[in-house]
């Protein structure tokens, strides 16, 4: 039993520390590995022209997306940010990160965390987006009938949701644009802990540059929190038709063990620092 706990703890340390070996590549020397550390290996093969208005299938992305500069916060943003104790600020043991209890990451955080695996399934009136981390899927309505809610968490509005409400459209033949709002404001923008409101507008732009390659740009527009819209991240993806998504689940019981056995004893308490 004790050995099993030790093994589980070792795995948790590797996963929660975002080990590039455990999370970014296959077995060392494996011909199936797509990665050099956290980055996709160069692949100059276009595989032919991009199909028109179609990004269906599985895609492998860089583990860590390129991040854009975050603009200054508004007074409300500063107030909310002061109550957030993120890992970069205080260490994992003292953090109040929702991830510590395996709460859903939500939008936009799920778009910039563990971005090695994403898939798109096209349906007659919508596209299902599947995120590898936590095995999350969400609908993007493409029928032109669904609209983004104008009121969220109000008496005459709709309730916020972890992954908000999404509608999409094609910008030309090769760029899928997804707009999302109504994302639960208890989630964070990213690991750094930036807050957002339920009215934040998140835009995803996926551009298929050829058959085998796709670029992604994520932007955030939340004037109550940030003084201007900004590019949260950019990433590059490769089409992997036979990719099998890993079962990357945040398991509450394992997280509790990790926090109690490893993280809190390592970092101590905030008062002891």
C-alpha positions in Angstrom: 0.0 0.0 0.0 2.8 2.4 1.0 4.7 1.6 -2.3 1.5 2.3 -4.3 1.2 5.7 -2.5 4.8 6.5 -3.2 4.4 5.6 -6.9 1.2 7.7 -7.1 3.0 10.6 -5.4 5.9 10.4 -7.9 3.5 10.5 -10.8 1.6 13.4 -9.3 4.8 15.4 -8.8 5.7 14.8 -12.4 2.3 15.8 -13.7 1.7 18.8 -11.5 5.2 20.2 -12.1 4.4 19.9 -15.8 7.4 17.7 -16.5 8.4 18.0 -20.2 9.4 14.3 -20.2 6.1 13.0 -18.8 3.8 15.4 -20.6 5.5 16.5 -23.8 6.9 13.5 -25.5 6.7 9.7 -25.9 9.3 7.3 -24.6 12.8 8.6 -25.1 14.1 7.6 -28.5 10.6 6.5 -29.7 10.0 7.1 -33.4 6.5 8.1 -32.5 7.6 11.1 -30.4 6.6 14.4 -32.0 8.4 16.6 -29.6 11.8 18.1 -28.7 11.1 18.9 -25.1 8.0 21.1 -25.0 8.1 22.0 -28.7 6.9 20.2 -31.7 9.6 18.9 -34.0 9.9 20.8 -37.3 7.7 19.2 -40.0 8.0 20.9 -43.4 5.7 18.4 -45.1 2.5 20.3 -46.0 0.6 17.2 -47.0 -1.2 19.0 -49.7 -3.5 22.0 -49.7 -5.8 22.7 -46.8 -9.4 21.4 -47.3 -12.0 24.2 -47.5 -13.7 25.0 -44.3 -12.6 21.9 -42.5 -10.3 21.5 -39.5 -11.8 18.1 -38.4 -9.6 15.6 -36.8 -6.9 15.4 -34.1 -4.1 18.0 -33.7 -0.9 18.1 -31.6 0.3 21.4 -30.4 3.3 22.8 -28.5 3.0 22.0 -24.8 3.5 25.7 -23.9 1.9 28.2 -26.1 3.5 31.6 -26.8 2.1 34.2 -24.5 1.4 37.8 -25.3 1.9 40.7 -22.9 -1.0 41.3 -20.5 -2.2 45.0 -20.4 -2.6 46.9 -17.1 -5.6 46.0 -15.0 -8.5 48.3 -14.2 -9.2 49.2 -10.6 -11.7 46.4 -10.4 -9.1 44.1 -12.0 -6.5 45.1 -9.4 -8.9 44.5 -6.6 -9.9 41.0 -7.8 -6.3 40.1 -8.6 -5.1 41.0 -5.1 -7.3 38.2 -3.7 -5.8 35.6 -6.1 -2.9 33.6 -4.7 -1.5 31.9 -7.8 1.4 29.5 -7.8 3.8 32.1 -9.3 3.0 34.5 -6.4 3.0 32.2 -3.4 3.9 28.7 -4.4 1.6 25.7 -4.9 1.2 25.0 -1.2 -0.2 28.4 -0.5 -2.1 28.9 -3.7 -5.9 29.1 -3.9 -5.8 27.9 -7.5 -9.1 26.2 -8.4 -7.1 23.5 -10.0 -6.0 22.4 -6.5 -9.4 21.0 -6.0 -9.7 19.8 -9.6 -12.3 22.5 -10.5 -12.8 22.8 -14.3 -10.3 25.2 -15.8 -12.9 26.8 -18.0 -12.5 29.3 -20.8 -10.0 30.7 -21.6 -7.6 28.8 -19.3 -8.3 25.4 -20.9 -7.1 27.0 -24.2 -3.6 27.7 -22.9 -3.0 24.9 -20.5 -1.6 21.5 -21.6 -2.2 22.3 -25.3 -0.7 19.2 -26.8 -4.0 17.7 -27.8 -7.1 19.2 -29.4 -9.6 17.7 -31.8 -12.6 19.0 -33.8 -15.6 17.0 -34.9 -17.9 18.6 -37.4 -21.7 18.1 -37.1 -24.4 19.4 -39.4 -25.2 22.5 -37.2 -22.2 22.7 -34.8 -18.6 21.7 -34.2 -17.6 19.7 -31.1 -14.2 20.8 -29.7 -12.4 18.2 -27.6 -9.6 19.2 -25.2 -7.2 16.5 -24.1 -6.7 17.8 -20.6 -9.7 16.6 -18.4 -11.2 15.1 -21.5 -13.4 18.2 -22.0 -15.7 18.7 -25.0 -17.8 21.7 -25.8 -20.2 22.7 -28.6 -19.6 25.6 -31.0 -22.8 26.5 -32.9 -22.3 27.1 -36.6 -25.9 27.3 -37.7 -26.3 31.1 -37.6 -29.3 30.7 -35.4 -27.6 30.7 -32.0 -26.4 34.0 -30.6 -24.1 34.8 -27.8 -26.0 35.8 -24.6 -26.2 39.5 -23.9 -27.0 39.1 -20.2 -25.2 36.6 -18.0 -25.9 35.9 -14.3 -28.7 38.4 -14.2 -32.4 37.9 -13.4 -33.4 38.1 -17.0 -30.2 36.5 -18.4 -28.6 33.1 -18.7 -26.5 31.4 -16.0 -22.7 31.4 -16.5 -21.1 28.1 -17.3 -17.6 26.8 -16.9 -17.1 26.7 -20.7 -19.4 29.5 -21.5 -21.5 29.8 -24.7 -19.8 29.6 -28.0 -20.7 30.4 -31.6 -18.5 30.1 -34.6 -18.1 31.2 -38.2 -15.6 30.9 -41.1 -13.4 33.9 -42.0 -12.7 32.9 -45.5 -12.1 29.3 -46.4 -9.4 28.4 -43.9 -9.9 30.2 -40.6 -12.4 29.0 -38.0 -13.4 31.8 -35.6 -15.0 30.9 -32.2 -16.4 33.5 -29.9 -17.2 32.6 -26.3 -18.7 34.5 -23.4 -20.5 33.7 -20.2 -17.6 31.8 -18.7 -17.8 31.3 -14.9 -15.9 34.1 -13.2 -14.5 31.8 -10.5 -12.1 30.4 -13.1 -8.9 32.1 -14.0 -7.5 33.4 -17.3 -4.4 31.4 -16.9 -2.0 29.9 -14.3 -0.8 33.4 -13.3 -4.2 33.9 -11.9 -5.6 36.8 -13.8 -9.3 37.2 -13.2 -12.1 37.7 -15.7 -15.8 38.6 -15.6 -18.7 36.5 -17.0 -18.9 39.1 -19.8 -15.4 38.5 -21.0 -15.3 37.9 -24.8 -12.8 35.2 -25.8 -11.9 34.7 -29.5 -10.2 31.7 -30.9 -8.9 31.8 -34.5 -7.7 28.5 -36.0 -6.1 28.9 -39.4 -5.3 25.8 -41.4 -2.3 26.9 -43.5 -2.0 23.6 -45.3 -3.3 20.1 -44.9 -0.9 19.3 -42.0 -0.5 22.6 -40.2 -2.7 24.9 -38.2 -2.1 28.1 -36.2 -4.1 29.3 -33.3 -4.6 32.8 -31.8 -6.5 33.4 -28.6 -7.6 36.9 -27.6 -9.3 38.3 -24.5 -11.5 41.4 -24.4 -12.8 42.1 -20.9 -12.9 45.9 -20.4 -14.0 45.6 -16.7 -10.7 43.9 -15.9 -8.2 44.8 -18.6 -7.5 48.3 -20.0 -7.5 46.9 -23.6 -8.0 43.7 -25.5 -4.9 41.5 -25.8 -3.6 38.4 -27.4 -3.4 35.8 -24.7 -1.5 33.2 -26.7 -0.5 31.8 -30.1 0.3 28.2 -30.9 1.1 25.9 -33.7 -0.5 22.5 -34.4 0.2 19.5 -36.6 -2.5 17.2 -38.0 -2.2 13.7 -36.5 -4.8 11.5 -38.0 -4.1 8.5 -35.7 -3.4 10.4 -32.5 -4.8 8.8 -29.3 -5.5 11.4 -26.6 -3.9 10.7 -23.3 -6.2 10.3 -20.2 -5.1 13.5 -18.4 -7.5 13.7 -15.6 -7.3 15.8 -12.4 -8.5 13.3 -9.8 -9.6 15.0 -6.5 -8.4 12.2 -4.2 -4.9 12.2 -5.8 -4.8 16.0 -5.7 -5.6 16.0 -2.0 -2.8 13.5 -1.4 -0.4 15.5 -3.4 -1.2 18.8 -1.6 -1.1 17.2 1.8 2.0 15.0 1.3 4.1 17.0 -1.1 3.1 20.6 -1.8 2.0 22.0 1.6 5.0 20.5 3.6 7.4 21.7 0.9 6.1 25.3 0.8 5.0 25.6 4.4 2.2 28.0 5.2 1.9 31.6 4.1 2.3 32.8 7.7 5.6 31.0 8.1 7.2 32.8 5.1 
